[in-house]
Amino acid sequence: MSLSSPPGAPSPWSPLNLAGYVTWVAVALEPLLRSWQGSAPPDLRTVIGLAALVGVLALFVARALLESRQPASSGSTPAARRLVLAQLPCALAAIALLPPGGSTPILLIVVAAQLTGHLPARTAAGLLLAANAVLAWILLARWSVPTALVTLLAYGGFQAFAALTTHYVRRAEEARDALSRINAELLATRELLQESTRGEERLRLSRELHDVAGHKLTALKLQLRLLERTVDAGNRAAVADCTALSDELLADVRGVVQALRVHDGVDLQSALAALVPNVPQPRVVLALDPHARPATVEHAQALVRIAQEALTNALRHAGAQEVTLRLERADGAVVLTVSDDGRAAAPPLEGNGLRGMRERLSGCGGSLSIAPRSGGGLQLVATVPA
């Protein structure tokens, strides 16, 4: 991996990129040697063709270096797409201008593999059909119709194979990411259900201790004090000891009930930790106050879903290096803050994800605010009543 590559970024020396370099060398070797060994200097047409051939490599390397400086989760960028698209006319120019008989049409196979990795399938297919129409015109100008058609079908088949391979790899990666998000959601939901069960059990125990044991101990105290007035002096000390013990036991019960009540609400620490993606980039920092507990499972679930949506956006769209997830209690509310250091410099346009967040929070009396950070990136703040 390049030393300048962030963790998780595709390396310019990855196996696929190395295969592209080797392919270019194999294609360029024959026309370069022919120009070098020729008795006369190459004509202008050949020089332009060689420049186009070098241009394909330069654009390929530029695309690989650009992607190595971005997190793998950020996906294709407009700059990378432009670099891939620019390789197409360069490859066609090299095929058309260099002397016939070489293997320069193989360059279109390399371009085809990149197109389906950076563009929608239909767009990539349309561009490849147009490029092969130009290739057919070039071949027909050089060879007979049968030879040109056989050559076109061979190269077209290899292009289709490379494009479909990249397309299905991309689909598999998208399915893997979707499964990862669903798994994180299921883990967080499981943690919420377990915490809800624990909370209900704590509430039931505190009520039982307060309503049953507490009331009966209070009645026992009253009976002991009444008995203390009626017994003789010899037994009064023993009854006083029993009364003191009942006072201590009642205080202990009240202390246990108070300790159980301290943990009222839903603990979000495990649920939020389950959302952290198992990837090296971006780094997710958790700052969770254990006393920040939403009052109900509905409030807790709203915050968990918003945290998941914010993490997904930072992972896929912001190109962030670090995301901070902070949970705290302030002004009678539980506040969830998600901030990243990505490339966003203005509040994003509200799509279905952000509208869904607002609707989820408004349904439980909460609010949502999104604003750019001074150092770059976005900060999302969600609150629910405590």
MIFI-375191 format. One record per residue: residue in one letter; x, y, z of N, C-alpha, C in turn. Coordinates in steps of 0.05 Angstrom, whole numbers, padded with zeros to 5 digits, always signed. Example, Ala and Ser with C-alpha at 12.3 -4.5 7.8 and 13.67 -1.06 7.14 Angstrom:
BEGIN
a+00264-00114+00156+00246-00090+00156+00264-00066+00156
s+00257-00045+00142+00273-00021+00143+00258+00001+00157
//
This chain:
BEGIN
m+00017-00024+00000+00000+00000+00000+00018+00025+00000
s+00009+00045-00015+00024+00070-00015+00024+00083+00013
l+00047+00096+00019+00049+00108+00045+00029+00131+00048
s+00020+00143+00027+00002+00165+00028-00027+00156+00029
s-00032+00131+00027-00059+00120+00026-00071+00119+00054
p-00096+00129+00058-00109+00126+00083-00116+00097+00088
p-00120+00088+00113-00127+00061+00118-00153+00053+00104
g-00153+00030+00092-00177+00020+00078-00179+00029+00050
a-00161+00047+00040-00162+00057+00013-00150+00036-00006
p-00161+00035-00031-00149+00017-00051-00121+00026-00059
s-00103+00008-00060-00075+00015-00066-00071+00017-00096
p-00053+00036-00105-00046+00037-00133-00031+00013-00142
w-00021-00004-00123-00007-00028-00130-00024-00053-00123
s-00050-00050-00123-00067-00073-00118-00065-00092-00142
p-00073-00117-00139-00071-00136-00161-00085-00127-00187
l-00109-00115-00184-00123-00107-00208-00108-00084-00223
n-00097-00065-00207-00082-00044-00220-00056-00054-00232
l-00043-00073-00218-00019-00085-00230-00025-00099-00256
a-00048-00113-00257-00056-00127-00282-00059-00106-00304
g-00070-00082-00298-00073-00061-00318-00047-00051-00328
y-00027-00048-00310-00001-00039-00318+00012-00059-00337
v+00011-00085-00329+00023-00106-00345+00010-00107-00373
t-00016-00104-00374-00031-00105-00399-00021-00082-00417
w-00019-00058-00405-00010-00035-00421+00018-00040-00433
v+00036-00051-00416+00063-00056-00425+00063-00076-00449
a+00046-00097-00446+00044-00117-00468+00034-00104-00493
v+00015-00086-00491+00003-00073-00515+00023-00053-00527
a+00037-00038-00509+00054-00016-00519+00081-00026-00529
l+00089-00050-00521+00116-00059-00528+00121-00060-00558
e+00102-00071-00573+00106-00075-00602+00108-00048-00617
p+00089-00028-00613+00093-00003-00628+00117+00013-00618
l+00123+00012-00592+00147+00027-00582+00173+00015-00594
l+00175-00011-00595+00199-00023-00606+00201-00018-00636
r+00178-00018-00650+00178-00013-00679+00188+00016-00684
s+00178+00035-00667+00187+00063-00671+00216+00067-00664
w+00225+00052-00644+00253+00055-00635+00272+00043-00655
q+00265+00020-00667+00283+00006-00685+00280+00014-00714
g+00261+00031-00720+00257+00040-00748+00281+00056-00758
s+00287+00053-00783+00309+00068-00795+00302+00098-00798
a+00277+00104-00802+00268+00132-00805+00252+00140-00780
p+00252+00165-00773+00237+00174-00750+00207+00170-00756
p+00191+00165-00735+00162+00160-00740+00148+00185-00750
d+00128+00181-00767+00113+00204-00777+00095+00216-00756
l+00082+00238-00763+00065+00252-00743+00042+00235-00734
r+00030+00219-00751+00008+00202-00744+00016+00182-00722
t+00040+00170-00726+00049+00151-00706+00056+00164-00680
v+00067+00188-00681+00074+00203-00657+00049+00209-00641
i+00028+00218-00654+00003+00224-00640-00009+00198-00628
g-00007+00176-00643-00016+00151-00633-00001+00142-00608
l+00025+00145-00609+00041+00138-00585+00034+00156-00561
a+00029+00182-00567+00021+00200-00545-00006+00191-00533
a-00024+00183-00551-00050+00173-00540-00046+00147-00524
l-00028+00130-00533-00022+00106-00518-00011+00112-00490
v+00008+00131-00489+00019+00139-00463-00003+00153-00446
g-00021+00167-00460-00042+00181-00446-00060+00161-00431
v-00066+00138-00444-00082+00117-00430-00069+00109-00404
l-00043+00104-00405-00029+00096-00380-00029+00119-00359
a-00024+00144-00369-00023+00166-00350-00050+00170-00336
l-00072+00167-00351-00099+00170-00339-00105+00147-00320
f-00096+00123-00328-00100+00099-00311-00086+00102-00284
v-00061+00111-00285-00045+00115-00261-00057+00138-00244
a-00066+00160-00257-00078+00182-00243-00103+00173-00228
r-00119+00156-00241-00143+00146-00228-00136+00128-00204
a-00116+00111-00207-00108+00094-00185-00097+00110-00162
l-00081+00131-00167-00070+00148-00146-00092+00163-00132
l-00111+00173-00148-00134+00188-00136-00150+00171-00117
e-00156+00146-00125-00171+00128-00108-00155+00119-00083
s-00128+00119-00085-00112+00111-00062-00112+00132-00040
r-00121+00156-00047-00121+00178-00027-00149+00182-00015
q-00167+00164-00021-00194+00165-00011-00201+00139+00003
p-00219+00141+00023-00228+00116+00036-00242+00098+00016
a-00239+00072+00020-00252+00053+00002-00282+00056+00003
s-00293+00065+00026-00322+00066+00028-00334+00090+00014
s-00317+00109+00004-00329+00133-00008-00339+00128-00036
g-00332+00105-00048-00343+00097-00074-00330+00114-00097
s-00343+00113-00120-00332+00127-00143-00337+00157-00140
t-00318+00173-00148-00320+00202-00146-00322+00214-00175
p-00332+00238-00178-00333+00250-00204-00306+00253-00218
a-00285+00259-00202-00258+00261-00214-00249+00234-00225
a-00254+00213-00210-00246+00186-00219-00261+00178-00244
r-00287+00185-00245-00303+00179-00269-00292+00194-00293
r-00285+00219-00290-00274+00234-00312-00248+00222-00323
l-00231+00213-00304-00206+00200-00313-00211+00174-00328
v-00231+00159-00320-00237+00134-00334-00249+00141-00362
l-00267+00160-00363-00279+00168-00389-00258+00178-00408
a-00239+00193-00398-00218+00204-00416-00201+00183-00428
q-00199+00159-00416-00183+00137-00427-00196+00127-00453
l-00223+00129-00456-00236+00118-00479-00228+00131-00505
p-00229+00158-00508-00220+00170-00534-00190+00166-00538
c-00174+00165-00516-00145+00160-00520-00140+00132-00531
a-00155+00112-00520-00151+00085-00530-00159+00083-00560
l-00182+00096-00567-00191+00095-00595-00171+00110-00613
a-00160+00132-00603-00140+00146-00620-00115+00129-00624
a-00106+00115-00603-00083+00098-00606-00088+00075-00626
i-00112+00064-00625-00120+00042-00643-00120+00052-00672
a-00131+00077-00676-00135+00087-00703-00109+00097-00715
l-00091+00108-00699-00067+00122-00710-00043+00104-00711
l-00040+00085-00693-00016+00068-00694-00019+00048-00717
p+00003+00038-00728+00002+00019-00750-00014-00005-00744
p-00029-00016-00763-00046-00040-00758-00029-00064-00753
g-00042-00084-00742-00028-00109-00736-00020-00113-00708
g-00022-00091-00691-00015-00094-00663-00039-00103-00647
s-00035-00102-00620-00057-00110-00602-00069-00087-00587
t-00068-00063-00598-00078-00039-00584-00108-00041-00578
p-00125-00056-00593-00154-00058-00584-00157-00070-00556
i-00136-00083-00545-00138-00094-00518-00142-00071-00498
l-00133-00047-00505-00137-00024-00487-00166-00020-00480
l-00184-00026-00499-00213-00023-00493-00223-00042-00473
i-00210-00065-00470-00217-00085-00449-00211-00073-00422
v-00187-00060-00419-00180-00048-00394-00199-00025-00387
v-00207-00009-00407-00226+00012-00402-00253+00001-00395
a-00261-00020-00408-00288-00032-00402-00289-00041-00373
a-00268-00053-00363-00268-00062-00335-00271-00039-00316
q-00260-00016-00323-00262+00008-00305-00289+00021-00307
l-00301+00022-00331-00326+00036-00336-00348+00025-00318
t-00351-00002-00317-00373-00013-00301-00368-00011-00271
g-00343-00004-00263-00337+00000-00235-00343+00029-00226
h-00347+00047-00245-00350+00076-00239-00376+00088-00250
l-00390+00073-00268-00414+00084-00280-00437+00064-00277
p-00462+00074-00279-00484+00055-00280-00481+00036-00304
a-00492+00012-00300-00489-00009-00320-00498+00000-00348
r-00521+00013-00350-00532+00021-00376-00514+00042-00389
t-00505+00061-00373-00487+00081-00384-00461+00069-00395
a-00450+00051-00379-00425+00038-00388-00430+00021-00413
a-00452+00007-00414-00459-00009-00438-00462+00009-00462
g-00475+00032-00459-00478+00050-00482-00452+00061-00492
l-00434+00068-00474-00408+00078-00482-00391+00057-00496
l-00393+00032-00486-00378+00011-00499-00389+00004-00526
l-00415+00005-00530-00427+00001-00557-00417+00023-00576
a-00417+00048-00567-00407+00070-00584-00378+00066-00591
a-00362+00058-00571-00333+00054-00576-00329+00031-00595
n-00345+00010-00593-00341-00013-00612-00351-00006-00640
a-00370+00013-00642-00378+00022-00668-00355+00037-00682
v-00340+00053-00666-00317+00066-00677-00295+00046-00684
l-00292+00025-00666-00272+00004-00671-00279-00011-00697
a-00305-00016-00701-00314-00030-00726-00306-00013-00750
w-00311+00013-00749-00304+00030-00772-00274+00030-00777
i-00258+00030-00756-00228+00028-00759-00220+00002-00772
l-00231-00020-00762-00224-00047-00772-00233-00051-00801
l-00257-00041-00808-00267-00044-00835-00250-00028-00855
a-00238-00006-00845-00222+00010-00863-00195-00004-00869
r-00188-00023-00852-00162-00036-00855-00164-00064-00868
w-00184-00079-00861-00186-00107-00869-00212-00113-00883
s-00214-00137-00892-00239-00146-00905-00261-00148-00884
v-00285-00149-00894-00308-00150-00876-00307-00175-00858
p-00303-00199-00868-00302-00223-00849-00281-00220-00828
t-00257-00212-00836-00235-00210-00817-00241-00188-00796
a-00252-00166-00805-00259-00144-00786-00280-00153-00766
l-00301-00168-00777-00322-00176-00759-00313-00197-00738
v-00296-00215-00747-00286-00235-00728-00269-00222-00707
t-00252-00203-00715-00235-00188-00696-00252-00172-00676
l-00273-00159-00687-00291-00143-00670-00305-00160-00650
l-00315-00184-00659-00329-00202-00640-00310-00212-00618
a-00285-00218-00625-00266-00227-00605-00261-00206-00584
y-00254-00182-00593-00249-00161-00574-00274-00153-00559
g-00297-00153-00573-00322-00146-00559-00329-00166-00537
g-00323-00192-00543-00328-00212-00523-00311-00209-00498
f-00285-00203-00502-00268-00198-00480-00276-00173-00464
q-00285-00153-00478-00295-00129-00464-00319-00135-00447
a-00338-00150-00458-00362-00158-00443-00355-00174-00419
f-00336-00193-00422-00327-00209-00399-00315-00192-00377
a-00297-00173-00385-00285-00156-00364-00305-00138-00351
a-00324-00126-00368-00344-00108-00357-00363-00123-00338
l-00372-00146-00346-00391-00161-00329-00377-00171-00303
t-00352-00178-00305-00338-00186-00281-00336-00164-00261
t-00329-00140-00271-00328-00117-00253-00355-00110-00242
h-00376-00112-00259-00403-00105-00251-00412-00124-00228
y-00407-00150-00231-00416-00168-00211-00400-00166-00185
v-00374-00159-00188-00358-00154-00164-00370-00129-00149
r-00377-00109-00164-00389-00085-00152-00415-00092-00138
r-00432-00108-00152-00457-00117-00139-00452-00132-00114
a-00432-00150-00115-00426-00166-00091-00417-00148-00068
e-00401-00128-00073-00392-00109-00053-00415-00094-00041
e-00434-00085-00058-00457-00071-00049-00474-00089-00031
a-00477-00114-00040-00493-00133-00023-00479-00138+00003
r-00453-00140+00003-00438-00144+00028-00442-00120+00047
d-00441-00095+00036-00445-00072+00053-00473-00071+00064
a-00493-00078+00047-00521-00079+00056-00524-00099+00078
l-00513-00123+00075-00515-00143+00096-00501-00134+00122
s-00479-00120+00119-00465-00109+00142-00482-00089+00157
r-00496-00072+00142-00513-00052+00155-00537-00066+00169
i-00548-00086+00155-00571-00100+00167-00563-00115+00192
n-00539-00127+00191-00529-00142+00214-00525-00123+00238
a-00513-00099+00232-00510-00079+00254-00537-00071+00265
e-00556-00067+00247-00583-00060+00257-00595-00081+00274
l-00592-00106+00266-00603-00128+00282-00589-00131+00309
l-00563-00127+00309-00548-00128+00334-00557-00106+00353
a-00560-00082+00342-00569-00059+00359-00597-00064+00369
t-00615-00075+00352-00642-00081+00360-00642-00102+00382
r-00625-00122+00379-00623-00143+00400-00614-00131+00427
e-00595-00113+00425-00586-00100+00450-00608-00084+00463
l-00624-00070+00446-00646-00054+00456-00667-00072+00469
l-00673-00095+00457-00693-00113+00468-00683-00124+00495
q-00657-00132+00496-00646-00142+00521-00647-00121+00542
e-00639-00096+00535-00639-00075+00555-00668-00069+00564
s-00687-00070+00545-00715-00065+00552-00724-00086+00572
t-00717-00112+00567-00724-00133+00586-00712-00129+00613
r-00686-00121+00613-00673-00116+00639-00686-00093+00653
g-00693-00072+00638-00706-00049+00651-00733-00056+00663
e-00749-00071+00648-00775-00080+00658-00772-00097+00683
e-00751-00114+00684-00747-00131+00707-00738-00114+00731
r-00721-00094+00727-00713-00076+00748-00737-00061+00759
l-00754-00052+00741-00778-00037+00750-00796-00055+00766
r-00800-00079+00757-00818-00098+00771-00807-00104+00799
l-00781-00109+00801-00769-00114+00827-00771-00091+00846
s-00766-00067+00835-00767-00043+00853-00796-00039+00863
r-00815-00043+00846-00843-00040+00854-00851-00062+00875
e-00842-00086+00870-00848-00108+00889-00835-00102+00916
l-00810-00093+00916-00797-00087+00941-00810-00064+00956
h-00818-00044+00941-00830-00020+00953-00858-00026+00963
d-00874-00039+00946-00903-00043+00952-00908-00066+00972
v-00892-00087+00970-00897-00111+00987-00879-00111+01011
a-00852-00113+01006-00834-00115+01029-00835-00089+01045
g-00835-00066+01032-00834-00041+01046-00859-00037+01064
h-00882-00043+01053-00907-00039+01068-00908-00058+01092
k-00900-00083+01088-00901-00102+01110-00881-00096+01131
l-00858-00086+01124-00838-00078+01144-00848-00054+01160
t-00862-00036+01147-00873-00013+01161-00895-00022+01181
a-00911-00041+01172-00931-00052+01190-00918-00066+01214
l-00896-00080+01208-00882-00094+01230-00871-00074+01250
k-00860-00052+01241-00850-00031+01259-00872-00021+01277
l-00895-00016+01265-00917-00005+01282-00925-00025+01303
q-00926-00051+01296-00934-00071+01315-00913-00074+01337
l-00888-00072+01330-00867-00075+01350-00868-00051+01370
r-00873-00027+01360-00874-00004+01378-00899-00006+01396
l-00920-00017+01385-00944-00021+01402-00938-00042+01423
l-00924-00063+01415-00917-00085+01434-00898-00074+01455
e-00880-00056+01448-00861-00046+01467-00874-00031+01490
r-00898-00020+01485-00912-00006+01507-00926-00025+01526
t-00932-00049+01517-00948-00067+01533-00931-00088+01548
v-00906-00093+01540-00890-00114+01553-00878-00102+01579
d-00869-00121+01596-00856-00113+01620-00828-00102+01615
a-00816-00091+01635-00790-00079+01632-00768-00098+01623
g-00771-00124+01631-00751-00143+01624-00750-00150+01595
n-00773-00149+01581-00774-00156+01552-00773-00131+01534
r-00774-00107+01547-00776-00083+01530-00750-00079+01514
a-00727-00086+01525-00702-00083+01511-00701-00101+01486
a-00710-00125+01489-00710-00144+01465-00729-00133+01444
v-00752-00123+01451-00771-00112+01431-00758-00087+01418
a-00744-00071+01434-00730-00047+01422-00709-00056+01401
d-00695-00077+01408-00675-00087+01388-00689-00096+01362
c-00712-00110+01365-00727-00118+01341-00736-00094+01325
t-00745-00074+01339-00754-00049+01325-00731-00036+01310
a-00707-00036+01323-00684-00024+01309-00676-00040+01284
l-00677-00066+01287-00671-00083+01264-00691-00079+01241
s-00716-00076+01248-00736-00071+01227-00732-00044+01214
d-00723-00024+01230-00716+00002+01218-00693+00000+01198
e-00672-00015+01206-00649-00019+01188-00657-00034+01163
l-00673-00055+01166-00682-00070+01143-00699-00053+01124
l-00716-00037+01135-00733-00019+01118-00715+00001+01103
a-00694+00011+01117-00675+00030+01104-00660+00015+01081
d-00652-00010+01086-00639-00025+01065-00656-00029+01041
v-00682-00036+01046-00700-00040+01023-00704-00015+01007
r-00706+00008+01022-00709+00033+01007-00684+00040+00991
g-00660+00032+01002-00636+00037+00988-00634+00020+00962
v-00643-00005+00964-00643-00022+00940-00662-00011+00919
v-00686-00003+00928-00705+00009+00910-00694+00034+00896
q-00680+00051+00911-00668+00075+00900-00647+00068+00880
a-00630+00047+00886-00609+00039+00868-00621+00029+00842
l-00643+00014+00844-00656+00004+00819-00667+00027+00803
r-00678+00047+00817-00690+00070+00803-00669+00087+00790
v-00644+00087+00800-00623+00102+00787-00619+00093+00758
h-00624+00068+00753-00620+00056+00726-00645+00056+00710
d-00665+00073+00717-00688+00075+00700-00681+00086+00672
g-00696+00078+00652-00690+00086+00625-00675+00064+00611
v-00669+00069+00585-00656+00049+00568-00627+00056+00564
d-00610+00037+00571-00581+00041+00567-00574+00037+00537
l-00563+00058+00525-00557+00057+00496-00529+00049+00489
q-00512+00045+00509-00483+00041+00503-00479+00017+00486
s-00490-00006+00493-00486-00030+00477-00498-00028+00450
a-00522-00016+00448-00535-00014+00422-00520+00004+00403
l-00509+00026+00413-00494+00044+00395-00467+00032+00388
a-00455+00018+00407-00429+00005+00400-00432-00016+00379
a-00456-00030+00378-00461-00050+00358-00463-00039+00330
l-00468-00012+00327-00470+00000+00301-00443+00007+00288
v-00422+00007+00304-00396+00015+00294-00387-00005+00273
p-00382+00004+00248-00374-00015+00227-00347-00027+00232
n-00343-00051+00223-00318-00066+00227-00299-00059+00204
v-00292-00034+00201-00274-00025+00180-00254-00006+00193
p-00229-00005+00182-00209+00013+00193-00213+00042+00187
q-00230+00048+00168-00234+00076+00160-00263+00080+00153
p-00276+00101+00164-00266+00120+00183-00265+00109+00211
r-00248+00122+00228-00247+00114+00256-00271+00126+00271
v-00284+00109+00286-00308+00118+00301-00301+00120+00330
v-00305+00144+00341-00299+00150+00370-00326+00151+00385
l-00328+00135+00406-00353+00135+00422-00348+00150+00448
a-00365+00169+00454-00364+00184+00479-00392+00183+00491
l-00398+00162+00506-00425+00156+00515-00427+00159+00546
d-00445+00177+00554-00450+00182+00583-00469+00160+00592
p-00461+00143+00612-00479+00122+00621-00504+00132+00634
h-00505+00158+00643-00529+00169+00655-00548+00180+00635
a-00540+00181+00609-00558+00191+00589-00575+00168+00579
r-00599+00166+00591-00617+00143+00585-00644+00153+00575
p-00651+00147+00551-00679+00154+00542-00700+00140+00560
a-00723+00154+00562-00743+00144+00580-00757+00118+00570
t-00759+00115+00543-00774+00093+00533-00758+00079+00511
v-00766+00055+00504-00753+00040+00482-00758+00055+00456
e-00781+00068+00452-00786+00082+00427-00766+00105+00424
h-00761+00120+00445-00741+00141+00443-00713+00130+00438
a-00706+00108+00451-00680+00096+00447-00677+00086+00418
q-00698+00074+00408-00697+00063+00380-00694+00086+00360
a-00707+00109+00365-00704+00131+00347-00675+00141+00346
l-00662+00143+00370-00634+00152+00370-00616+00132+00357
v-00621+00106+00361-00604+00085+00348-00606+00087+00318
r-00631+00090+00308-00635+00091+00279-00621+00116+00267
i-00623+00138+00281-00610+00163+00271-00580+00160+00272
a-00569+00148+00293-00540+00143+00294-00532+00125+00270
q-00547+00105+00264-00541+00087+00242-00541+00102+00216
e-00561+00118+00211-00563+00133+00186-00540+00153+00183
a-00533+00166+00205-00511+00186+00205-00484+00172+00199
l-00480+00149+00212-00455+00134+00207-00454+00124+00178
t-00476+00115+00167-00476+00106+00140-00470+00129+00121
n-00482+00152+00125-00476+00175+00108-00447+00183+00109
a-00436+00184+00134-00408+00191+00137-00390+00170+00123
l-00398+00145+00124-00381+00124+00113-00382+00124+00083
r-00405+00129+00071-00409+00126+00042-00406+00151+00026
h-00413+00174+00038-00414+00199+00023-00394+00220+00031
a-00388+00222+00057-00372+00244+00067-00342+00241+00063
g-00333+00216+00060-00304+00211+00058-00289+00219+00083
a-00302+00215+00106-00291+00223+00132-00268+00205+00141
q-00249+00217+00155-00228+00202+00168-00235+00193+00196
e-00252+00210+00210-00260+00204+00237-00289+00213+00242
v-00304+00197+00256-00331+00203+00263-00334+00201+00293
t-00345+00221+00306-00349+00221+00335-00378+00218+00342
l-00385+00198+00358-00412+00193+00367-00413+00199+00397
r-00428+00220+00404-00429+00230+00432-00458+00228+00442
l-00461+00217+00466-00488+00215+00479-00485+00227+00506
e-00503+00247+00512-00502+00261+00538-00530+00270+00546
r-00532+00278+00571-00557+00289+00581-00554+00318+00587
a-00572+00335+00576-00570+00364+00580-00597+00376+00578
d-00603+00394+00598-00628+00409+00598-00653+00392+00596
g-00653+00370+00611-00677+00353+00611-00681+00337+00586
a-00660+00333+00571-00662+00318+00546-00638+00300+00542
v-00641+00279+00527-00619+00261+00519-00610+00271+00491
v-00584+00277+00489-00574+00290+00465-00554+00271+00451
l-00559+00265+00426-00540+00249+00410-00528+00267+00389
t-00501+00268+00389-00486+00285+00370-00468+00267+00353
v-00471+00269+00327-00454+00254+00308-00439+00275+00291
s-00413+00276+00293-00397+00295+00277-00375+00281+00262
d-00369+00291+00238-00348+00279+00222-00331+00300+00211
d-00307+00292+00201-00288+00311+00189-00287+00308+00159
g-00310+00301+00147-00311+00296+00118-00309+00321+00101
r-00317+00319+00076-00313+00341+00057-00337+00359+00055
a-00359+00353+00068-00383+00370+00066-00377+00398+00078
a-00384+00419+00064-00379+00446+00073-00405+00462+00077
a-00428+00449+00071-00454+00462+00073-00474+00442+00081
p-00497+00450+00093-00517+00431+00101-00527+00416+00076
p-00530+00389+00078-00538+00374+00054-00567+00378+00047
l-00574+00373+00022-00602+00373+00014-00616+00350+00028
e-00639+00356+00038-00654+00336+00054-00667+00316+00035
g-00658+00291+00036-00671+00270+00021-00688+00253+00039
n-00694+00229+00030-00711+00211+00046-00699+00204+00073
g-00672+00201+00074-00660+00194+00099-00663+00215+00121
l-00657+00241+00114-00660+00262+00133-00689+00268+00140
r-00707+00266+00121-00735+00270+00127-00745+00248+00145
g-00736+00223+00141-00743+00201+00159-00734+00206+00187
m-00709+00217+00190-00699+00223+00217-00717+00243+00231
r-00724+00265+00217-00741+00286+00229-00768+00274+00237
e-00780+00259+00219-00806+00247+00225-00805+00229+00250
r-00783+00213+00251-00780+00194+00273-00778+00210+00300
l-00762+00231+00300-00759+00247+00324-00783+00263+00332
s-00796+00275+00312-00820+00291+00318-00842+00273+00330
g-00843+00247+00322-00863+00229+00333-00859+00223+00362
c-00835+00228+00373-00831+00223+00402-00823+00249+00416
g-00830+00272+00405-00825+00297+00418-00797+00307+00417
g-00781+00298+00398-00753+00306+00396-00748+00326+00374
s-00723+00331+00368-00716+00350+00347-00689+00342+00335
l-00684+00353+00311-00659+00347+00296-00648+00372+00284
s-00622+00376+00286-00608+00398+00273-00583+00388+00259
i-00577+00399+00236-00553+00392+00220-00540+00418+00211
a-00514+00419+00216-00499+00443+00209-00470+00435+00202
p-00457+00451+00184-00429+00445+00178-00411+00453+00201
r-00389+00438+00205-00370+00444+00225-00350+00464+00215
s-00338+00479+00234-00320+00500+00226-00295+00488+00212
g-00286+00465+00221-00262+00452+00209-00268+00434+00186
g-00293+00434+00176-00301+00416+00154-00317+00393+00165
g-00334+00383+00148-00352+00361+00156-00378+00371+00166
l-00394+00353+00177-00421+00359+00187-00424+00351+00216
q-00443+00364+00229-00450+00356+00256-00480+00353+00258
l-00489+00330+00267-00517+00324+00269-00524+00322+00299
v-00545+00336+00308-00552+00336+00336-00582+00328+00338
a-00587+00305+00352-00614+00295+00356-00620+00295+00386
t-00644+00304+00393-00652+00304+00422-00678+00291+00425
v-00682+00278+00448-00708+00266+00456-00711+00274+00485
p-00736+00277+00495-00740+00283+00523-00730+00261+00541
a-00717+00270+00564-00708+00251+00583-00729+00245+00604
//
